[in-house]
Amino acid sequence: MGTNGSTMLEPLRQGLPPLNLAAASDAASCALPARYEAVREARQFTRKTLEQWNLSDRFDDVCLVVSELVTNALRHALPAGARLTPQEPPVRLHLLRWEERLVCAVRDPSDDSPVTRDSEDFSAESGRGLFLVDSFSDGWGWHPMAGALSGKVVWALFRLPRPAEEAAPGV
């Protein structure tokens, strides 16, 4: 991914109409604590949310991507030895749905860009997270937070099938 906003956000467009956050048909968010059990909590939140949105058939791919994004945030984006306050959770998962796409976004306090590894060592115990995100989603990217918020958001896009058109009367 590039380093400027338009390049980082380009995969969100992918031939689809521009995103209007206010036009999201559904949105859900949860704060995640700075501990690895948060990955399980993120999966449970994702399962419940996708069931409510009648998108259970997308759970396996979406859950894998959410797990990788949250794990990366916990492993690489939290400052070592930082004192984290319960009032400001360090990691937040957002799920947003539009008619033709679902976006999973994980906000973390680091200003550092995500790092992809060019290594093809698939036997390594770590380092494959963004490769998996890229493989199971239809696109991913990141952008720095703006305004008073520091950190970044790393997101993954999933295209959704168009809703079935209603059959014409008499057919």
Phi and psi restraints in degrees (value plus and minus 20) as a CYANA .aco file:
   2 GLY   PHI     -97.8   -57.8
   2 GLY   PSI    -195.0  -155.0
   3 THR   PHI    -129.2   -89.2
   3 THR   PSI     -24.9    15.1
   4 ASN   PHI    -122.6   -82.6
   4 ASN   PSI     139.1   179.1
   5 GLY   PHI     -77.0   -37.0
   5 GLY   PSI     -63.3   -23.3
   6 SER   PHI     -86.1   -46.1
   6 SER   PSI     -57.5   -17.5
   7 THR   PHI     -89.3   -49.3
   7 THR   PSI     -62.1   -22.1
   8 MET   PHI     -85.5   -45.5
   8 MET   PSI     -51.4   -11.4
   9 LEU   PHI    -115.4   -75.4
   9 LEU   PSI     -27.2    12.8
  10 GLU   PHI     -73.2   -33.2
  10 GLU   PSI     -63.0   -23.0
  11 PRO   PHI     -82.2   -42.2
  11 PRO   PSI     -40.6    -0.6
  12 LEU   PHI     -86.7   -46.7
  12 LEU   PSI     -46.1    -6.1
  13 ARG   PHI    -101.3   -61.3
  13 ARG   PSI     -76.7   -36.7
  14 GLN   PHI      12.5    52.5
  14 GLN   PSI      32.6    72.6
  15 GLY   PHI      56.3    96.3
  15 GLY   PSI     -15.4    24.6
  16 LEU   PHI    -120.5   -80.5
  16 LEU   PSI     141.0   181.0
  17 PRO   PHI     -79.4   -39.4
  17 PRO   PSI     132.5   172.5
  18 PRO   PHI     -76.9   -36.9
  18 PRO   PSI     129.9   169.9
  19 LEU   PHI     -96.8   -56.8
  19 LEU   PSI     116.3   156.3
  20 ASN   PHI    -143.9  -103.9
  20 ASN   PSI      88.5   128.5
  21 LEU   PHI     -76.1   -36.1
  21 LEU   PSI     -54.1   -14.1
  22 ALA   PHI     -90.0   -50.0
  22 ALA   PSI     -38.8     1.2
  23 ALA   PHI    -112.0   -72.0
  23 ALA   PSI     -17.5    22.5
  24 ALA   PHI     -79.6   -39.6
  24 ALA   PSI     112.2   152.2
  25 SER   PHI     -95.5   -55.5
  25 SER   PSI     -47.5    -7.5
  26 ASP   PHI    -167.2  -127.2
  26 ASP   PSI     127.3   167.3
  27 ALA   PHI    -168.9  -128.9
  27 ALA   PSI     121.9   161.9
  28 ALA   PHI    -166.2  -126.2
  28 ALA   PSI     129.2   169.2
  29 SER   PHI    -166.7  -126.7
  29 SER   PSI     127.8   167.8
  30 CYS   PHI    -164.8  -124.8
  30 CYS   PSI     123.4   163.4
  31 ALA   PHI    -104.0   -64.0
  31 ALA   PSI     121.8   161.8
  32 LEU   PHI    -143.0  -103.0
  32 LEU   PSI     113.4   153.4
  33 PRO   PHI     -93.0   -53.0
  33 PRO   PSI     143.2   183.2
  34 ALA   PHI    -104.1   -64.1
  34 ALA   PSI      43.6    83.6
  35 ARG   PHI    -171.1  -131.1
  35 ARG   PSI     133.8   173.8
  36 TYR   PHI     -86.7   -46.7
  36 TYR   PSI     -39.0     1.0
  37 GLU   PHI     -82.7   -42.7
  37 GLU   PSI     -37.0     3.0
  38 ALA   PHI     -82.4   -42.4
  38 ALA   PSI     -46.3    -6.3
  39 VAL   PHI     -84.9   -44.9
  39 VAL   PSI     -63.2   -23.2
  40 ARG   PHI     -83.6   -43.6
  40 ARG   PSI     -62.7   -22.7
  41 GLU   PHI     -81.4   -41.4
  41 GLU   PSI     -58.9   -18.9
  42 ALA   PHI     -84.9   -44.9
  42 ALA   PSI     -60.6   -20.6
  43 ARG   PHI     -84.0   -44.0
  43 ARG   PSI     -63.8   -23.8
  44 GLN   PHI     -82.8   -42.8
  44 GLN   PSI     -63.4   -23.4
  45 PHE   PHI     -81.7   -41.7
  45 PHE   PSI     -62.4   -22.4
  46 THR   PHI     -84.5   -44.5
  46 THR   PSI     -65.0   -25.0
  47 ARG   PHI     -78.6   -38.6
  47 ARG   PSI     -69.6   -29.6
  48 LYS   PHI     -80.7   -40.7
  48 LYS   PSI     -63.9   -23.9
  49 THR   PHI     -86.0   -46.0
  49 THR   PSI     -66.2   -26.2
  50 LEU   PHI     -84.7   -44.7
  50 LEU   PSI     -55.4   -15.4
  51 GLU   PHI     -82.2   -42.2
  51 GLU   PSI     -63.4   -23.4
  52 GLN   PHI     -83.1   -43.1
  52 GLN   PSI     -51.2   -11.2
  53 TRP   PHI    -113.0   -73.0
  53 TRP   PSI     -11.6    28.4
  54 ASN   PHI      36.6    76.6
  54 ASN   PSI      21.0    61.0
  55 LEU   PHI    -141.4  -101.4
  55 LEU   PSI       8.0    48.0
  56 SER   PHI     -78.0   -38.0
  56 SER   PSI     -48.6    -8.6
  57 ASP   PHI     -86.6   -46.6
  57 ASP   PSI     -35.9     4.1
  58 ARG   PHI    -116.5   -76.5
  58 ARG   PSI     -18.6    21.4
  59 PHE   PHI     -78.1   -38.1
  59 PHE   PSI     -66.4   -26.4
  60 ASP   PHI     -77.7   -37.7
  60 ASP   PSI     -71.5   -31.5
  61 ASP   PHI     -86.5   -46.5
  61 ASP   PSI     -66.2   -26.2
  62 VAL   PHI     -83.9   -43.9
  62 VAL   PSI     -62.3   -22.3
  63 CYS   PHI     -83.8   -43.8
  63 CYS   PSI     -61.4   -21.4
  64 LEU   PHI     -81.1   -41.1
  64 LEU   PSI     -64.8   -24.8
  65 VAL   PHI     -85.8   -45.8
  65 VAL   PSI     -64.6   -24.6
  66 VAL   PHI     -79.3   -39.3
  66 VAL   PSI     -64.2   -24.2
  67 SER   PHI     -78.6   -38.6
  67 SER   PSI     -64.4   -24.4
  68 GLU   PHI     -86.9   -46.9
  68 GLU   PSI     -62.9   -22.9
  69 LEU   PHI     -84.8   -44.8
  69 LEU   PSI     -62.5   -22.5
  70 VAL   PHI     -88.1   -48.1
  70 VAL   PSI     -62.8   -22.8
  71 THR   PHI     -79.6   -39.6
  71 THR   PSI     -64.8   -24.8
  72 ASN   PHI     -81.0   -41.0
  72 ASN   PSI     -61.5   -21.5
  73 ALA   PHI     -82.8   -42.8
  73 ALA   PSI     -64.0   -24.0
  74 LEU   PHI     -88.8   -48.8
  74 LEU   PSI     -58.7   -18.7
  75 ARG   PHI    -100.3   -60.3
  75 ARG   PSI     -58.8   -18.8
  76 HIS   PHI    -134.4   -94.4
  76 HIS   PSI     -37.7     2.3
  77 ALA   PHI    -125.1   -85.1
  77 ALA   PSI     -31.5     8.5
  78 LEU   PHI    -108.8   -68.8
  78 LEU   PSI     109.8   149.8
  79 PRO   PHI     -83.2   -43.2
  79 PRO   PSI     114.2   154.2
  80 ALA   PHI     -83.5   -43.5
  80 ALA   PSI     108.5   148.5
  81 GLY   PHI      53.4    93.4
  81 GLY   PSI     -12.6    27.4
  82 ALA   PHI     -92.0   -52.0
  82 ALA   PSI     125.0   165.0
  83 ARG   PHI    -107.9   -67.9
  83 ARG   PSI      95.1   135.1
  84 LEU   PHI    -120.3   -80.3
  84 LEU   PSI     114.3   154.3
  85 THR   PHI    -116.8   -76.8
  85 THR   PSI     124.3   164.3
  86 PRO   PHI     -84.9   -44.9
  86 PRO   PSI     -43.2    -3.2
  87 GLN   PHI     -89.3   -49.3
  87 GLN   PSI     -50.0   -10.0
  88 GLU   PHI    -140.7  -100.7
  88 GLU   PSI      69.5   109.5
  89 PRO   PHI     -78.3   -38.3
  89 PRO   PSI     119.3   159.3
  90 PRO   PHI     -92.3   -52.3
  90 PRO   PSI     -46.8    -6.8
  91 VAL   PHI    -151.4  -111.4
  91 VAL   PSI     118.0   158.0
  92 ARG   PHI    -154.8  -114.8
  92 ARG   PSI     113.0   153.0
  93 LEU   PHI    -121.3   -81.3
  93 LEU   PSI     111.3   151.3
  94 HIS   PHI    -141.8  -101.8
  94 HIS   PSI     114.7   154.7
  95 LEU   PHI    -139.8   -99.8
  95 LEU   PSI     106.2   146.2
  96 LEU   PHI    -149.1  -109.1
  96 LEU   PSI     115.0   155.0
  97 ARG   PHI    -145.1  -105.1
  97 ARG   PSI     112.9   152.9
  98 TRP   PHI    -135.6   -95.6
  98 TRP   PSI     157.7   197.7
  99 GLU   PHI     -77.5   -37.5
  99 GLU   PSI     -59.9   -19.9
 100 GLU   PHI    -133.7   -93.7
 100 GLU   PSI     -12.7    27.3
 101 ARG   PHI    -178.5  -138.5
 101 ARG   PSI     134.9   174.9
 102 LEU   PHI    -143.9  -103.9
 102 LEU   PSI     114.0   154.0
 103 VAL   PHI    -140.7  -100.7
 103 VAL   PSI     109.2   149.2
 104 CYS   PHI    -126.1   -86.1
 104 CYS   PSI     106.0   146.0
 105 ALA   PHI    -150.8  -110.8
 105 ALA   PSI     116.2   156.2
 106 VAL   PHI    -140.9  -100.9
 106 VAL   PSI     100.9   140.9
 107 ARG   PHI    -116.5   -76.5
 107 ARG   PSI     115.9   155.9
 108 ASP   PHI    -159.4  -119.4
 108 ASP   PSI     147.5   187.5
 109 PRO   PHI    -103.2   -63.2
 109 PRO   PSI     -20.7    19.3
 110 SER   PHI    -106.3   -66.3
 110 SER   PSI     121.4   161.4
 111 ASP   PHI    -110.7   -70.7
 111 ASP   PSI     -25.1    14.9
 112 ASP   PHI     -95.8   -55.8
 112 ASP   PSI     121.3   161.3
 113 SER   PHI     -92.5   -52.5
 113 SER   PSI     132.2   172.2
 114 PRO   PHI     -83.5   -43.5
 114 PRO   PSI     126.9   166.9
 115 VAL   PHI    -133.5   -93.5
 115 VAL   PSI     103.3   143.3
 116 THR   PHI    -115.9   -75.9
 116 THR   PSI     126.4   166.4
 117 ARG   PHI    -120.4   -80.4
 117 ARG   PSI     115.4   155.4
 118 ASP   PHI    -104.0   -64.0
 118 ASP   PSI     -26.6    13.4
 119 SER   PHI     -83.4   -43.4
 119 SER   PSI     123.4   163.4
 120 GLU   PHI    -124.6   -84.6
 120 GLU   PSI       3.2    43.2
 121 ASP   PHI    -104.2   -64.2
 121 ASP   PSI      66.4   106.4
 122 PHE   PHI     -99.8   -59.8
 122 PHE   PSI     -22.1    17.9
 123 SER   PHI    -109.1   -69.1
 123 SER   PSI     -27.3    12.7
 124 ALA   PHI     -85.1   -45.1
 124 ALA   PSI     129.6   169.6
 125 GLU   PHI     -95.5   -55.5
 125 GLU   PSI     -40.7    -0.7
 126 SER   PHI    -164.3  -124.3
 126 SER   PSI     152.4   192.4
 127 GLY   PHI      80.5   120.5
 127 GLY   PSI     -17.7    22.3
 128 ARG   PHI    -123.3   -83.3
 128 ARG   PSI     -18.3    21.7
 129 GLY   PHI     -75.6   -35.6
 129 GLY   PSI     -73.0   -33.0
 130 LEU   PHI     -92.6   -52.6
 130 LEU   PSI     -46.1    -6.1
 131 PHE   PHI     -82.7   -42.7
 131 PHE   PSI     -63.7   -23.7
 132 LEU   PHI     -86.3   -46.3
 132 LEU   PSI     -61.9   -21.9
 133 VAL   PHI     -78.1   -38.1
 133 VAL   PSI     -66.5   -26.5
 134 ASP   PHI     -84.4   -44.4
 134 ASP   PSI     -56.5   -16.5
 135 SER   PHI     -94.0   -54.0
 135 SER   PSI     -55.8   -15.8
 136 PHE   PHI    -118.7   -78.7
 136 PHE   PSI     -32.5     7.5
 137 SER   PHI    -127.2   -87.2
 137 SER   PSI     152.6   192.6
 138 ASP   PHI    -111.7   -71.7
 138 ASP   PSI     -18.7    21.3
 139 GLY   PHI     142.9   182.9
 139 GLY   PSI     136.2   176.2
 140 TRP   PHI    -170.5  -130.5
 140 TRP   PSI     145.0   185.0
 141 GLY   PHI    -192.0  -152.0
 141 GLY   PSI    -189.2  -149.2
 142 TRP   PHI    -174.3  -134.3
 142 TRP   PSI     140.6   180.6
 143 HIS   PHI    -171.9  -131.9
 143 HIS   PSI     128.7   168.7
 144 PRO   PHI     -92.0   -52.0
 144 PRO   PSI     131.4   171.4
 145 MET   PHI     -92.1   -52.1
 145 MET   PSI     135.4   175.4
 146 ALA   PHI    -137.0   -97.0
 146 ALA   PSI     145.2   185.2
 147 GLY   PHI      52.6    92.6
 147 GLY   PSI    -159.9  -119.9
 148 ALA   PHI     -96.5   -56.5
 148 ALA   PSI     -35.8     4.2
 149 LEU   PHI    -103.0   -63.0
 149 LEU   PSI     114.2   154.2
 150 SER   PHI    -123.0   -83.0
 150 SER   PSI     145.7   185.7
 151 GLY   PHI      86.6   126.6
 151 GLY   PSI    -179.5  -139.5
 152 LYS   PHI    -167.6  -127.6
 152 LYS   PSI     150.1   190.1
 153 VAL   PHI    -143.8  -103.8
 153 VAL   PSI     108.0   148.0
 154 VAL   PHI    -129.3   -89.3
 154 VAL   PSI     107.9   147.9
 155 TRP   PHI    -148.9  -108.9
 155 TRP   PSI     138.6   178.6
 156 ALA   PHI    -154.2  -114.2
 156 ALA   PSI     120.5   160.5
 157 LEU   PHI    -127.6   -87.6
 157 LEU   PSI     117.2   157.2
 158 PHE   PHI    -144.9  -104.9
 158 PHE   PSI     103.8   143.8
 159 ARG   PHI     -94.6   -54.6
 159 ARG   PSI     121.1   161.1
 160 LEU   PHI    -131.8   -91.8
 160 LEU   PSI     126.2   166.2
 161 PRO   PHI     -84.4   -44.4
 161 PRO   PSI     126.7   166.7
 162 ARG   PHI     -82.1   -42.1
 162 ARG   PSI     123.5   163.5
 163 PRO   PHI     -79.3   -39.3
 163 PRO   PSI     121.6   161.6
 164 ALA   PHI     -80.7   -40.7
 164 ALA   PSI     112.8   152.8
 165 GLU   PHI     -92.5   -52.5
 165 GLU   PSI     120.5   160.5
 166 GLU   PHI     -86.9   -46.9
 166 GLU   PSI     120.7   160.7
 167 ALA   PHI     -86.5   -46.5
 167 ALA   PSI     122.7   162.7
 168 ALA   PHI     -86.9   -46.9
 168 ALA   PSI     127.1   167.1
 169 PRO   PHI     -77.0   -37.0
 169 PRO   PSI     119.0   159.0
 170 GLY   PHI      63.3   103.3
 170 GLY   PSI     -14.9    25.1
